[in-house]
Amino acid sequence: MRDLSTFKGCPAPQPVRLEGRFVVVEPYDRDTHLKALWDGLGGMEINPLLTYFTQPDFQGIEDFDAWLTTVQKGGWVTEVFRDKATGKVVGMANYMRPDPANGVVEVGGVAHGPAMSRSPLATEAHYLLARHVFDDLGYRRYEWKCHNENEPSKVTAKRYGFSFEGVFRQHMMSKGRNRDTAWFSMIDSEWPVIRAAFEAWLDPDNFDEAGRQKRRLEELRVEIAAASS
């Protein structure tokens, strides 16, 4: 447990460029990224992809543009994911609701386009985002929240090492309906094991010649935790 007697808070997250082996995480820039991100999320197929986002369905790229502008004015730091192999924009996530005084920030507004499916891109992108929060900015708590009906998001959160903390009932309205929100987090004392598991999973030796994983992220985390206890 960190000694908090001299804790002075953390810097607020700012737009940042982070590079891995498979993906580049880069700050959203409207002129550079709007059309590329819209296309990378499937164009008008974005609405089924973002079923559990709270905003109304987009009628076109203009609505998507307006929404991105609004959330950034509201304090979100939008980061886009670029596939290093193709150079294409393939997804996004946001640093949200920062509480620098207490060292807490959320990752949300997460959207993985079709090109991220069955690839290491998403895992590496979220490793880079979490590493920046804990190692560069010194945060104590990193949150993931989602609609409680969004089973894929809950599975993903657990796979990355977030711990389920409970459900906030009737937390908000989403597309004119009630939303119960599932809360997950990882904290700084857990991060060394989570980081080591991410790095072991992303190691080239963990992939066969066809690019398939040899070891699952979850089993690596359990192994590393046991070895360090």
SVG drawing of the C-alpha trace seen along z (x, -y; Angstrom):
<svg xmlns="http://www.w3.org/2000/svg" viewBox="-37 -22 47 44">
<polyline fill="none" stroke="black" stroke-width="0.4" points="0.0,0.0 1.3,-3.4 2.2,-5.9 -0.3,-8.7 1.1,-11.1 2.9,-13.1 0.5,-12.4 -0.1,-15.7 -2.4,-14.4 -1.7,-13.6 -1.5,-15.5 -4.7,-15.6 -4.5,-13.3 -3.6,-15.2 -3.6,-14.1 -0.7,-11.7 1.0,-9.5 1.9,-6.0 3.5,-3.4 3.6,0.3 4.6,3.2 1.2,3.5 -0.6,0.2 -0.1,-3.5 -2.4,-5.4 -2.6,-9.0 -4.6,-12.1 -7.8,-12.7 -7.5,-15.5 -10.6,-16.3 -9.0,-17.1 -6.7,-14.1 -9.0,-11.5 -12.8,-12.2 -13.3,-10.5 -10.7,-7.8 -12.3,-7.0 -15.8,-6.9 -14.7,-4.5 -12.7,-2.4 -15.8,-2.0 -17.8,-0.8 -19.5,-4.0 -23.2,-3.6 -22.5,-0.3 -21.3,-2.3 -24.7,-2.3 -24.9,1.5 -21.2,1.3 -22.1,-1.4 -25.4,0.1 -24.5,-0.5 -23.3,-4.1 -25.7,-6.5 -26.0,-9.0 -28.8,-8.6 -28.0,-6.7 -25.9,-8.7 -27.7,-9.6 -24.3,-10.2 -20.8,-11.4 -22.0,-14.9 -23.7,-13.6 -20.6,-11.6 -18.5,-14.8 -20.9,-16.8 -20.8,-14.1 -16.9,-13.9 -16.8,-17.7 -19.2,-17.7 -17.5,-15.0 -14.1,-16.6 -15.5,-20.0 -16.9,-18.0 -13.4,-16.9 -12.9,-13.6 -9.4,-13.0 -10.1,-11.1 -7.4,-8.7 -7.5,-6.8 -5.9,-3.5 -3.9,-3.2 -2.8,0.3 0.9,0.1 0.8,2.8 -1.8,1.0 -1.6,-2.6 -5.4,-2.6 -7.4,-4.0 -9.2,-1.1 -10.7,-2.2 -10.8,-4.7 -11.0,-5.1 -11.2,-8.1 -9.7,-9.1 -12.8,-10.3 -13.9,-11.9 -10.4,-12.5 -10.1,-13.1 -6.4,-14.2 -6.7,-15.1 -7.5,-11.5 -5.6,-9.9 -8.6,-8.4 -9.5,-8.3 -11.8,-6.2 -11.2,-4.7 -14.5,-4.8 -16.1,-5.5 -14.3,-2.4 -14.9,-1.4 -13.0,1.4 -13.6,1.4 -13.8,4.7 -10.1,4.6 -9.3,5.0 -11.2,8.3 -9.0,11.4 -5.8,9.4 -3.4,8.2 -4.3,4.5 -6.9,4.0 -4.9,5.7 -1.8,3.7 -3.8,0.4 -5.3,0.9 -1.9,1.9 -0.4,-1.3 -3.3,-3.4 -3.1,-1.8 0.7,-2.0 0.5,-5.7 -2.0,-6.2 0.0,-4.3 3.6,-4.6 3.7,-8.1 1.0,-9.9 1.1,-8.1 -2.6,-7.4 -4.0,-5.2 -7.1,-3.9 -8.2,-3.2 -11.8,-2.6 -13.9,-0.8 -17.7,-1.1 -20.3,0.3 -23.9,1.0 -24.7,4.0 -26.2,5.8 -23.0,5.3 -21.6,8.8 -18.7,8.5 -17.4,5.3 -17.6,7.0 -15.6,10.0 -13.0,7.7 -12.6,5.7 -12.0,8.9 -9.6,10.2 -7.5,7.0 -7.3,7.3 -10.0,5.0 -11.8,6.3 -15.6,6.3 -16.9,4.1 -20.7,4.2 -23.7,2.7 -25.0,-0.8 -28.7,-0.3 -30.7,-2.9 -27.5,-4.8 -28.5,-6.7 -30.7,-6.8 -29.3,-5.4 -31.2,-5.8 -34.4,-6.5 -34.1,-3.4 -32.8,-2.6 -29.1,-1.7 -27.7,0.2 -23.9,-0.3 -21.3,2.4 -18.2,0.9 -14.7,2.3 -11.3,1.0 -7.6,1.8 -5.5,0.1 -1.8,-0.8 -0.9,2.1 -2.2,4.6 -0.6,2.9 2.9,4.5 1.3,8.0 -1.2,6.8 1.6,5.0 3.9,8.1 1.1,10.2 0.4,7.8 4.1,7.7 4.4,11.5 1.3,11.9 2.5,9.3 6.0,10.9 6.7,12.2 7.4,15.6 3.8,15.9 2.6,16.1 2.9,18.9 3.7,18.5 0.1,17.9 -0.1,15.1 -2.2,17.1 -1.6,16.7 0.1,19.6 -0.8,18.5 -4.0,16.6 -3.6,13.3 -5.7,14.5 -3.5,17.5 -0.3,15.5 -1.7,13.1 -2.5,15.9 0.9,17.4 2.8,14.1 0.7,13.3 1.4,16.7 5.1,16.3 5.2,12.9 3.2,13.7"/>
</svg>
